[in-house]
Amino acid sequence: MKRIALYFGLLLLAGCRSQEAVINDIDLTITVERLDRELYAIVRDSAYQQLQGLQEKYGTFFDTFNGQIIRIGNSRNALYPELLSRFMQHDVVRSAYEKTMEVFPDMTVLNEDLTGAFKHVKFYFPSLPAPRVIACVSGFNTAMMLTDEAVGIGLDRFLGSDYTLYASLGYARYLQYNMRPERIAPECVRTWLLGAYPEPAGQAGTLLAMLLYEGKLLYALERCFPGQPLERLTGFTPEQLQWCVNNEQQMWKYLVEQQLLYNTNFLTMRKFIGDAPFTPDFTQESPGKAVNFTGYRIVKNYMERTGCSFEDLMQQQDALQLLKEARYNP
């Protein structure tokens, strides 16, 4: 009996290994483009005639940045150079940019991290093109931006958890924890996958659908960042992640017994999937969005049992069917 069990275990391990990415032959390099530097150079040198070149270089991303992120309007507007200068020279924004240049004097480490991650994305999602990755200073308005062809990084939202300006601006301590450089690459990949595989409209109203959707994203991140600790990908502290591991069974039992899986009440949903220092229905040692870990565990079961492709996983919109096939029983 032990020999049969051992053989079955080896088969499972072999199945898992067979899905490991082989990326050596994937020709892909991610180089983060520094819009922040280019804009500050133009403002510093009053070389506003160069803005047309930036418009051509960055295209729709430049429009999104100006119109939706820093909200100064179209770069073709006659007042745009003055409005841009006011934004860039604002004391808070200028201070953030100076700190950005200290933390990110070059992008070598991030380029390598993103290149490896997006090679894995290409392996698991062959039809998904790699994005341009563009860095900027957003005036603390956003951490990530998304257009059809690019992911934007608001570098001023990743200057380190101890950056004093975050507290001055009113960011809660639990939010500051994830405003670290090492969170950039996972957030970039997650944002690109969000754009490629948006939340299924017909299923988004239930807690089950939401936690499975987040579970898909987290499982994909785990495979695209092999060897990285799961807390880096979840944004949980090591202690919070350990709490999830220790309480996996209790979380699932609570969701089932309280009949929460098919709950569609906005306020109830927000308690479980909204940003928070902890999950109110659990203990204060739990992380906010702790149920994302449950979703990840269900999806992991599903993938190990079905062996389906990542593209099929992301396109699976029947949350109940996925749960049934996962046979999740913590």
N, C-alpha and C positions, 0 to 999 in steps of 0.2 A: 504493500500500500504506500509506504514511504517512497519507494522507487517511482511509482506512478505519479505521486504528487510532485516529486522532484523533477520528473520529466515534463510534466505540465508547466511547472514554473519556468523551466528552461525555455519552453516554447514561447511563453509569454514574453520573456526577456528577449528572445530572438526576434519576436514580432516587433517589440519596441525598437530594437536596434535597427531593424530593416527600414524604419521610418526616419532614421537620423539623416540630417541633411548632408549632402556631399556638395560642397560649395567651391572647391578649388578651381574648377573649370568655369565658374561663372564670372564673366567679364563685366565687372561693375565697380565703380569708384564713386563714393559720395564725397563731395567737397562742399563744405558749408560756405555759402556766399555771404559777404559782410555788407549788407545794405546800411547797417548802422555806421560803419566807418566811412562809406562813400557819402552819405548824407552830411555827416559832420565835417568832412573835408570841404564840401561845397559851401556849407554855411560859414565855416571858418575863413575860407578864402574869398567869400562873396562871389563864387563862380557859378551863379545861378543859370548861366547859359548851358551848363552841363546837365541840367535837370531833364532836358529832352532825351539825352542819352540814357539816363536812368529809366525813363518811361519806356524807351524801346527795349532796354535790357531786361527789365523786370515785368513788363506787360501787365496782365491782369492782377498780378500780385501787388504791383505798385498802386494800382487803383484801389484794391482792397485795403491796403495799409493806410493810404491817405484818407479814404472815405469812411471806412468802417472801424479802423483801429485807433488812429490818432484824431480822426474826425475833423480834418481841416479842409476837406473838399477835394475837388478834381485838380490834378497838377497842371492842367491846361488853363486854369483860372488865372487872371492877371494878378490877383492878390496872393496866389499860392506861395511865391518866394518869401513874402513877408510873414505869412502865417506859419510856414515851415520854420523860419528863423525864430519866431516867438516860441514855438513848441520846443525846438532843440536847445534854445538858450534859457528855458525856464530852469530855475535853480534846482528843482527836484530832478528833472529829466537830465540836466547836465551832470549832476552829481551821480546819478545812476549810470550814465554813460562812462564816466571816469572810473567808476567801480567795475563796470563791465570790462574795460580795457585791462584792469588789474587781474581779474579772474580769468578772462579769456584773451590773453595777449596773442594767442594763435589758436587754431582749431585742430591741431594735429591729433590729439587724443580723441576728440569728438568725431573727427573724420574717420578714424580707424574704427571706432565703436559703431558708427552708423553704417559704414561700408560692410562690416561683418554682419550686422543685423539685417540690412536690406538684401544681402546675398541670400540669407536664410529666407527672407520674405519671397524672393524670386524663386527659390527652390520649392517652397510650400505653396506658393500662389503664382504659378508660371505665367498666367495671363495678366498679372498685375504689373504695370510698369513702375520703375523706381521714380520717386519724386525729385525735383529740385529741393534743396533745403536752404532756406534763406534766413539769416539772423538779422534782427533789428532791435531797437529800443522802442518799446510800445507805450512808454509812459505809464507802466504798470497796468495797462488796460487788459492785457491777455498774455497767457503763457504760450499758447499755440494758435496758429492761424492755418487755414486750409483753403486752397483753391484747387482747380481741376488738375493742375500740374505741379503744385508746390506745397510744402509744409513750411510754415514760418515759425521761428522761435523768438519769443519775446525774452531776450537774454536778461533783461532787468527783473524777470520773475524767477531767475535761477542763480542768484548771486551768493547763496549760502544761507543756511538757517539762522545764523547769528548776525546777518547784515542788519545794522541798527535801524535803517530807514523803514524796514518792514513793520516793526513795532510802532514806529511813529505814524505810519500810514494806516494803522488799525488792523493789520492782519493778525488773526488769532494764532496762538502758538502752534496749534495742531496743523494749521495751514503753512506756517513758516517751515515746518519740518521737511516738507517736500519741495521747498524752493532752493534746491541744491543742484549743482552741475550734473551729478550722476543720474538725475532723474530726466535729463533732456532726451537722451536716446530712446528710452522706453516710451516716453510721451510722444516723440516723433513717430515711431512705428505705430503706436496705438492710434494716433490721429489719422495717419494714412489709411489704416484699416477701417477706421470709423467712416471715412469718406467713401471707401470702396465697397464696404458692406454695411450700409446704414441699418439702424434698428428697424426690424420689420414692422410696418405701420399697424398691421392687423393684430399683432401680438403684444404691442408695447404697453398695453393697459394693465397687465397682470404682473404681480411680483415675480412669479415663476419665469415669465418671459424675460424680464429685466435681469434677473440674476443669472439666467442661462446665457443671455447675450454678453454680459460682462465676463462670465466664465469662459466663453469662446475667445474673447479678446485676451484674457489673461493666459489661457492655455497656449494661444498662438505666440504671445510674448515669451513664454517660457521656452518654446522651441526655437524662437529667433534669437534668444540670448542664452545659449547653452552654457551651463556652468555658473550662471549668475544666481545669487541668492534670491529666493522668491520675494523677500521683503523689498528688494530694490524695484521689482516689477509691480508690486501691489501698492507701494507707498506706505505700507504698514511699518511700524517699528518692529524690531526682532521680537520684542515682548508681545506685541499685539498679534503678530503672526503665530507665535507659539500658543497664545490664547485660542486662536481659531483652530489650531491643530488639536489642542486638548479638549475643546468643546464642540468639535464637529458634530458628534452624535446629538448633543443637547440642542444645538442650533436647529438641526433638521427636525428633531422631535417637536420643538416649540413651533416651528413654522407649520408643521402638519397638524398638530393638536389644536392650534389656534385658528386653523383654516385660513391661513394667510397667503397661501401660494396663488390663489386665484382672486385675491383682493385687488380691487381697482380704485379704492379710495385714495385721493391724492395725498392727504395728510398722513395716512398710514404708510403709503408707499415712500413718502419723503423721509420718514423715520429710518427706513432701512436702506435707501439708496442715495440719500442726500449727504453732502459733506457735513461732517460732525466730528467732535472730539471722541465720541463713542456711540455705540448703537443703543438708543434709549431703552429698548425692551430687554437688552442684555446687561452685563455688568459694566462698570466704568473702566474696567481693564480691557474691554473689547474695543476694536477700532470702529470708527464710522464705516459704513458699507461692509460690515463683516460678512454679510450674506454673499458678497462677491466670491469669497473663498468657497462657499457652498456650491455656487455655480461652477467654479473652476473644477471642483472635485467631481461633480456630476458629469461635466464635459470630458474630463480625463477618463472616467469610467466608460463613457460612450465611445470615445476614440479607441480605447484599448479593446473594446468588445466588437466594434464594427469594422475598424480599420479603414474607415472612409477617408477621402482626401480632405485637406483643409478647405478647399474651395467648396466642396459639398457640405462640410460642416457649417461654414458661414452662410450658406444658402438654405440650410435646413430651418424652415420657419415654423414648424409644428413643435411647439415647446413640449406638449404632452407626449408626443411620439418620441422625442429625444429622451425625455425622462424615462419612459417605459423601456426603451432600448438600452439605456445606461444601466438599468437594474441597480440603482444607487441604494445602498443599505449600509450606512456608516455604523 
